[in-house]
């Protein structure tokens, strides 16, 4: 089945994501931004969280701006987890085996770790049930990979936007963490191409910037049909946190793979300025 998939399909997925953004600005402006503004404003009470950098390099903290970004990021990660969970569950039908299945499971674990990070640091959940408009998403490899490329392209761009926004806010550690996550999301995109048998798998010189603001991302995802469970009730799934630390409670077989994944406890830096922490 991978032989039927062409490089043009992934290019089309990227172009479709850009087109969705262009045609769905009204969704964003009328709904997503307003919702994020309300959500972000009410996320923190008491002492604000702050970056654990040195005193001279400690970023200022804006709970509305920072946690609006964390909220979008958490929700995007929940969509990714839902997608990869169903990919793993349907791997036999999709024809994904061996190392390719390991890649899929590793991506799932990494997305869950990212979600936990954003949740722990105040990101709210804008949605927990996600739709996949094409009924063949989890039964046909070509459709699955096209969906994966669309999602990872949107995620890459959202985290690139987060890097810029955090830099503009004077929060270098937040920007660095967003870049750390963007790099891993880009790895997922490339591994999707590996699974599809496309060569070269690493076919981007620069990751395209498909969104200018993190708040644009919900409009892109809504435009692509990923936030419409009422429209696609037969192909919608509710986010569920996956477990990967307890072999006795590991229905997806993730724990052995999780043991080999590095830097999963905190966003690592050599100087040990590791985490954003709350007082």
N, C-alpha and C positions, 0 to 999 in steps of 0.2 A: 504493500500500500504506500510505503514511503516513496517508491519510485514514481508514483503518479503525482507527487507534489512537486511544484516547481518554484524557483526563486521568484517568479512573477507574483505568486500568491502572497508571499510575505511583503513584497513591495506594495501590493494592492492593499494589504491590511494596514500598513503604515499610512498610505494615502487616504484610506477610508477614515482613519482616526482624525487626520487633519481636516477632512471635509466635514466630519461630524461636528468638530469644534466650531467651524465657520458657520454652520447652519443652525447651531443650537445655542447661540449666545443668549437668546431670550429665556431659555430654560434656566440658565445660570443666573442671569440678572434678576429674574422675577422670583426665583425660589431658593437656589443654593446659597447665594451670598447672604440673603436675609436670614436664612436658617443658621448659617455659620456664624453670623454676627451675634445672634441671640445666644447660640450655644456657647461660643467662645467667651462671651462676656460673663457667663455665669458659671464657668468651670472651676474657678479657684476661689477659695475663701481662706482667711487667715494669711499666714506667711506664704509668699509665692515660692515656687520652685526656682532653682537657679542652676547655672552651669558650674560644674566642679572643676573650674580652671583656677589658675593662680589669681591672687587678689588683683594684680595689675591687668589681667586679661579677662576678668569675669564679665560676661555680657550683661547688659541691662535686661530686665525681664518685663515683657508686655503680655499679661495673661490673655488678653483678647486676641492679639495677633499670633502669639506662639501657639496657643491651644486651639485656635481655629485651624491652624496648619496640622497640629497633632490629630485633630478630629477627622479631617479629611484623610490623613494618612492611615489612621486606625481603620476607618471604613474601607479604604482601598485594600488594606491587608486582609480584611475579613472576606472581601470578594475574592482575592487571590487564594486564600485558604480554601474557600468553598469550591473554587474551580479545581485546584490541585487535588483536594480530597476526592472529588468525584472522578478525576482522572485516574488516581491510584485505584479507586474501587472498581473502575471499568477498564483497567489496564489490559486485561486478557482480551476483551472485546476490541479494544483499540489496537491490539497487536504490539503493545509496549512491554518488552521483557528485558531481562539481563541488566546491563549497565544503564540502558535507557530508563528502566524503571527506577533504578537507584537515583538517577538524576532527578526524576520527578519527585521522589520521596524527599530527597535533600532540599529541593525547592520548597516543598510543603513545610518542612521543619523550619527553614529559614524565614518563611513568611509568618509562621506562627510566632517565632521569636520577635520579629519586628512588631507584630500586633501587640504582644505583651509589653514591649517597650513603650509604645505610644499609649496604650491603656494605662500602664502604671504611672505615666507622667501626665495624666489628665485628659487625654484625648477621649472624646465621647464617641458614641456609635450613631451615625446618621441612618444606617440601615443594617438589617441583619438577615434579610431574605433577598436573594439575588436571582435574576432571571438570565437565561441563555436563549436568545431568540431562535437559534437554529436547533431544531429537534435532534439533529445528528451530532451535536457537540460532543457527546460522550460515547458515541458509537462508531464514528468515522474519524480516522486519524487525520485526514486532510482538514476536516472541519475543526477538530480539536486544536491542531497546530495553528490554524488561521486565527482562532479565538485567542490562543495563548499569545500570539504575536501582537494582536491588537491590544490585549490587556497589558502586556509587559511594555509595549511602546508607550502607552498612556502613563504607566507607573514611572518609567524612566523619566519622562518629561515632567511629571508632577514633582519628582524629587529634585530635578534640576531647577525647577522654579523655586522649590523650597530653599535650595542653596542660595539663590539670588536674594530671596526675600529675607532670609535670616541675616545675610550679609548687610542688606540695607538697614536692618534693624540693629546692627551692631552686635550681633550674636555669633561670633565665629565658631564656637564649639557646636552650636545647633547646626550651623551651615555644614560643618565638617561631618557630623553624624548623618545629615541628609545625603551628603556625597558618598559616605561609606555604604549607605543602603542603596543608593542609585547604582553603584558599581555592582552590587550583588544582583539587583534586578536585571541589569544588562547581561550578566552571566546567564540568568534564566532564559532570556531571549535567545542567546546564542545556543544554549543547550536544547531549546525547542527546535532550532534549525538542525542540530545534530540528530535529534530523534527523527526528524523528517528526512534525513539523508541529504541535506543541502550542502553544497560546497561552493565557496568557503563558508564555514559557519559564522565566522567573524567578518561580516560584510559591510560594516559601517566604519568610516574614518572618524566621523563626529556623530554622536547621538543627536538626532533631530530634536529641536525644541518645538513641540507641538502645542504647548500651553504656556502662556506668559505668567500666569499666577496659579498657585495651588488651588485657589477657589474655582478655577476653570474646570478642574478635573471632574467634579460631579456632573457638570453639563455634558462633558465628553462621554462619560459612562452611561448617563441617562439617554443621550442621543443614540448610543449603540445598542440600547435595549437591555442593559444589565441591571437596571433599577426599576423594572416593570413587572413584578411577579403577578400582578392582577391581569396583565395582558398575556402572560405566558405561564399560566398556572401549572401546566403539565411538564414544564422544564425549568422549574424554580426550586431553589434549595436554600435552606436556612443554615447560616453559619454555625458551626460547632467547633469549639476548641479541640485541637488534636493533642493527644498525649504521646510523649516520646522519651520519657525518662524511666518508665516502669515496664520492664519486659512482661510482667504479669498482666498488665492492662494496656495492651498494645495491639489493637485489632488490625492496624494497617502495617505492622511490621516496621516501625520507624526507629525503635530504640537502638538497634545495632548501628544504624547509619548515623544517628544523632551522636553517638559516642565518637565518631570520627570527624565531626564538624568542629572547626576551630572558632575561637573568639565569640562564643555564643552566650556568655554570661553578661557582658557589658560591651558597649562600643569601645574597642581597644585603641589606646594610643601609647606610644613608647614612653611618654612622660607620666603615665598613670593618671592623667586628667581624664578619667574614664566615663563618668556618668553625669546625668542631670539628676539632682536629688532634691527631695522636698524636706523642709525643716519640720 
